[in-house]
Amino acid sequence: MPHFVDSHPTETVISKTFSLGFFSANLTEPYAGDRFIASVSSTSNTSGVGVLRCTYKEDFKRILLPAVYTFVFLLGLPLNAAVILKIWRTRPNLSKNNIYMLNLAIADFLYVMSLPLLIYNYGSHDYWPFGEFACKLVRFQFYSNLHGSILFLTCISVQRYVGICHPLAMWHKHGGRRMAWCICGGVWLVVSILCAPTFHFAATGIQRNRTVCYDLSTPKRSVDYYPYGMALTCLGFLLPFMGVMVCYCRMAHILCRPVSYQGVSVATGEKRDKAVKMIIVVATVFCISFLPFHLTKTMYLVIRTLPGAPCEIRNLFSVIYKSTRPFASMNSFLDPILFYFTQPRYRRRTRKFVLRVTTLRDKGTSV
C-alpha cells in the first residue's frame, strides 16, 4: 500500500512519469493554485523506492470562478443593499420575520464585499498579493456567510412553521421582537465559533514562486483539517437542513388539507399563499446553493485524506467540489429574491414603481 506524505508546495516538480501499477501521473501539468502536491513512497522487492508527485488540474477556475463571482457581485451588492434599506426604514415596526431577513441580508452583503479580492485572485491564476490576514479573512467571510445564511433561513422556517402549525399557541409570542434580536445575536455567536478555526487553517503559501491563498487548509494540514471540516458540515449544515425539512413536511401536511378542515382557516388566503411560496423558495435555495456544495465537499475531504487514493481520483473529486463552490455563492442573491417573494407589500410597491416609470417614459416619448 503506498503511503502519502504531504510535501512543501515550493518544491520543483520534475517532468517525469511514474507508474505504480494501477495508475500513472504526468508531472508536466499546468500550474494550479489550490492543488494538492503529495509524495508517494513505495517499496518493492526488485525496484527499491519510487516517488510520485500528485498535481491537481484546476485551469477551469480561471474562467468559471471569476465569471460567477462577478455575476454574484453585480447582483448581490445592490439587491442586498436594497433589502437592508427597505427593512431598516420600517425598523420601529419590524416583524420577527423581517428581523431575521435583515440579518440574513447583512451576512450576504458582507460576503459580497469580499468578492473583488477573489475575482482578482482567480483571474490572475491564483496569485494572492493581499497578505496572510486578508486570505484568512476572505475564507472566514465565505464560510461564515454560508453557515450564517443556513441558520437564518432555519430561523425563518421555524418562525413560519410556528405560525402555520401552532397559530393559537401563546408560548411563541412571548418576547416578540426582542426575542428575535436575541436569537439573531445567538446565531452570529454560533457562526463565529463554528468558523473561527478557519483563521487557523486558511493560509497563504508559495507555489512556483507565486503566493497563493489556500481554501480549506494547506496540504500539510489536510489530515488535521478533516475532523473540523466534517464537524462544520454536520453542525453548520446537516442538522439545520434536517430541521428545515421536518418543519416543511409538517407545514405541507397542514397546508394541503381542505379549507373546510378544522384549524386550516387560520392559514388560508394570503397567509397560506405566502407560506407556500416561502417553502418553495427556501427549498430551492437549499437544493441549489447548499446541498451540492456540502455533499461534494464531504466527498473531497474523505478522498484527500485517504492514503491510497490515486491521483486521478483526487483530481476528479477536487474538480467536482470546486465546481460547486459558485453555487454556494449564489445564495447571496437568491436570499433577496426570497425576501421579495415572501413580502406582498414590497411586491405591490415594486409594481407601482415600475408602472410609474413606464408611464413617465411613455409620456416622454409621445411628446
N, C-alpha and C positions, 0 to 999 in steps of 0.2 A: 504493500500500500504506500503510495507516495506521501510524503509529509510536506505540507505547505508552511513556509515561514515567510512572513512579510519582509520585504526589502525596502530600503530607503529609496524614495522617488527620484533622488538626484543621480542614481546610478545610470551609467550609459547602457543603452540597450544594444546588444551586439546583434548584427544581422546574420542570423544563423537559424536553421530549422532543426528542432529536436524532435525525435519520435520516441514516444513512450508506449508503443504497442497499440493502445486503444484510441490515442489522439496524437495530433502533432500541432505545433503552433509556429507561425511565421513571425519573426520578431521585427520585420521591417514595416510594421503597421504605422499609420499616420498618428500624429500627436493627438491626444485627447486629455481633457482637463481632469475629470473625476475618475480616471481609470485606476484600476487596482493592479499593482505590479507585485507579483509573488515569485518566490523561488521554490522550485520543486527539486528535492533531493531524492534520488532513487538509487538503490544499490542492487546489483545482480552478481551472480557468481562469475560472470565472464567479463562484464564491461566496466565494473567499478562504479563511479559516481557521475551522474549527469545533472545539469542544471537547466531549468526551463524558466523563461520569463513570460508571464501571462499579462497581456496588454488588452485593455478594453478598446473597442472601436466605437467612438462617440462623435463622429463627424456630423451626425444628424442634428445634434444640439445646436450647432452653429446657425442653422436655419430655423428649426422648429421653435426653440425656446425664445429667441429674440422676437420672432414674429408674434407668437402667442402672448408673450408678456407685454409687448407694445399694444396689442389689441386690448388686453385686460386693463392696462394703464389708461388708455384713452377712453374706455367706457367706465371703468370702475371709479376713477377720480371724480368726474362730475356727478355720476349717479349717487355715490355715497355722500358727497358734499351736499347734494340736494336733499337727500333723506335727513341728514343731520340738521340742516337748516329748517326743514319743514317741521320736524318733531320739536326742535328747540323753540320755535316760535309759539308752540302751544304748551310750553312746559308747565304753566300753572294748572293745567287740566290734563296732564298726561295720564293715559291709561297704563295698566301694568304691561300690557302687550307692547305698547309703544316705548316703554322704558327698556324692555329687552331689545326691541328693534334699534333703539338709539345706540345701545352698547354694541350691538352687532355691527352697525354701520361704522362706528368708531374703530372697531377692530379691523374691519375691511379697509378703511381709509388709511390707517397706519401702515398696513401691509402694502397697499398700492403705492404709497410714497417711497417705498424701498425698491420698487421695480426698476427704476432707471439704472441703478447700480448693476443689477443682474442682467439687464439688457446689454449694457456695455460689456460686462464680463463674458457672456456667451457669444456676443457678436465679435469679440476680439480674440476668439479661440481660447477661451477660459483664462485669459490674462486678468489678474486681480491686482490693481495698483493702489487699492484704498486702505491697506493695512489690516492687521490682525483683528483689531477690535471691530472694525466695520464688517469683516467677514462673519464674526460671531454674532453681531447684532442682526445682520440680514437673515442669517439662518434661524435665529431666535424669533424674529418677526414672522417668518414663514410659518413655523410650527405653532407659535402662539396664536396667530390669526386662524390657522386651520382648526386647532382644537378649541379655541375660543368660539369660533363660528358654530362648531358642532354643539358645544354646551349651551350657547344662547338659543340655538334652534331647538334644542331639547327643552329649555325653559319655556319657549313659546308653545311648543307642542303640549307640554304638561298643562300650561295655563289654559289652552283651548280644550284639552281633554276634561279638565275640571268643569269648565263652563258648559260643556255638552253633556257629559255623563253624570255630573253631580250639580245640577243647576240650583237646587234648593238647599244645598248644604251651606252652613254658615262658617265652617272651620276655615275655608279657603279665603274668606273675605276679611278676616282679622288681619290687621296690619296694613292692608291696602298698598298704596304706592311706596310707603316706607319699607315694607317687607320686600317689595320688588327691587328697590335700590340695594337693600342688604344682600339679597340673593345675587345681584349683579356683582357686588363687591366680592362676594364669596367665589363667584366664577372667575373673576380676574385673579384672585389669590391662588385658586387651584391651578389655573393655567400657568401662572408664573412658576409655581412649584414644579409642575409637570415638565415644563420646558426649560427650566433653569440649567439642567445638565447639558443642554445644547451649547452653552458657553464653555463647557469643559471639553466637549468632544469636537466641535467645529473648530477648524484651524486652517491656517494657510500653510503651504508647502512649496517646494521647488520641484519643477519637472521640466527637463530640457532647458534649464537656465531661465525659466519663467515662473513667476509667482502665481499659484492657483489657490482657490478657496474651496476646501472640501465640503461636501454637503452633509453627510452623516458623521463621518469621522475620518481621521487619517487611516491609511491602510494598516499601520501598526496597531491601531486600536480597534480594529474591526471585531475581534473576539470580545473585547471589553464592552463594546457598544451593544452587542447582541441582546443581553438581558434587558438593558434600558430601552432599546428600541421595541422589543416585544411588550414590555410593561406599558410603554407610552401608547402603543396601538390598542391594547386591551382596555386601559383605563380612560384613554382620551377618545376612543372611537367605538370599540366593541360594546362596552356597557351602555353608553348613551344611545347607540344605534338600536340596541335591543329594547331599551326603554321607549324610544320613539315608536318603534314598530308595534309594541304592545299597546301603547296609547292609541295609535291609529287604527289598529284592528278593532279595539273596543269602540272607538268613535264611529268607524264604518258600520259596525253592527247596530249601533243606535240610529245612525242617520239613514240606514237602509230600511228601517221599519216603516210601515204605513203611517200616514199622518194621523189617522184615527187611533193609533196605538197609544195606550196610556203613557204619559210622560214625554211624548215626542213633540207636543205642541210648543214646548219651550225652545226647541231647536229648529223651528220652521222659519219660512220666509228668508229674509236677508241674512240672518244669523246662520241658518243652515247652509245656504249657498256659500257664505264666507268660509265656513268650516271645511266644506268640500274642496274649495279652491286651495285652501291652505294645505290640506292633506296632499293634494296632487303636486303642488309646487315644492313643498318641503321634501316629499318623497323623491321628486325629480332631482333636487339639489343633492340629496344623499347619494342617489344612484349614479349621477354623472360626476360629481366632484369628489366625494369622499370614499365610496366603496372601491372603485378601481385602484385608486392610489394606495389605500391601505392593504388591499389584497396583494398587489404586486410588490409593495414594499416588504411585506412579511415574507413572501417567497424569496425575494432578493436577499434579505438578511439571513435566511436559512442557507441559501446556496453559497453565499460568500464566506460563511464560516465552516462549511464542510471541508475537511482536509483532502478529500479525494475527488472533488468536483473538477471535471475537465475545463479547460479554458473556454471552449466553445459554449458550454452550458453557463458558465459565469458571465460571459459576454452577452448571451441571449437574454438572461434574466436582468442584467443591467440595462439593456436597451428597452426591455418591456417596462421596467419600473420607471426609468427616467422619461419614457414617452407618456406616462400617465401623470407626471408632475404638473404639466399645464392644466389638466382637468381639475386638479386640486386648487389651482389659482382662479379658476373660473367662478368659484363661489363668490368672489369679490364683486362681481357684477350681477350674479344671479340672486344674491340676497336683496339688493334694492328692488329687483323685479318681484320678489316675494312680498316686500312691503307694499308695492303698488297694487298687487292682486288682492291683498287682504285688507285694503283700506278703500272702501267705496267712495268716501267723500273726496279723497285725493284724486280718484279716477274721474269723478264729476268735475272737479276743478280743472284737471288737465284737459278734459274735453272742451270745457268752456273757453280755456285759454287758446286751444288750437282753433276753435271756431272763430274766436275774436281775431286772431292773427290772419286767418284765411279771409275773413270778411274785409279787414282793412286792406289786405293785399288785392282783393278783387275790386274794391272801390278805387284803389290807386291805379290799377291798370285800365279801368273804364273811363278815367278822366282824360 
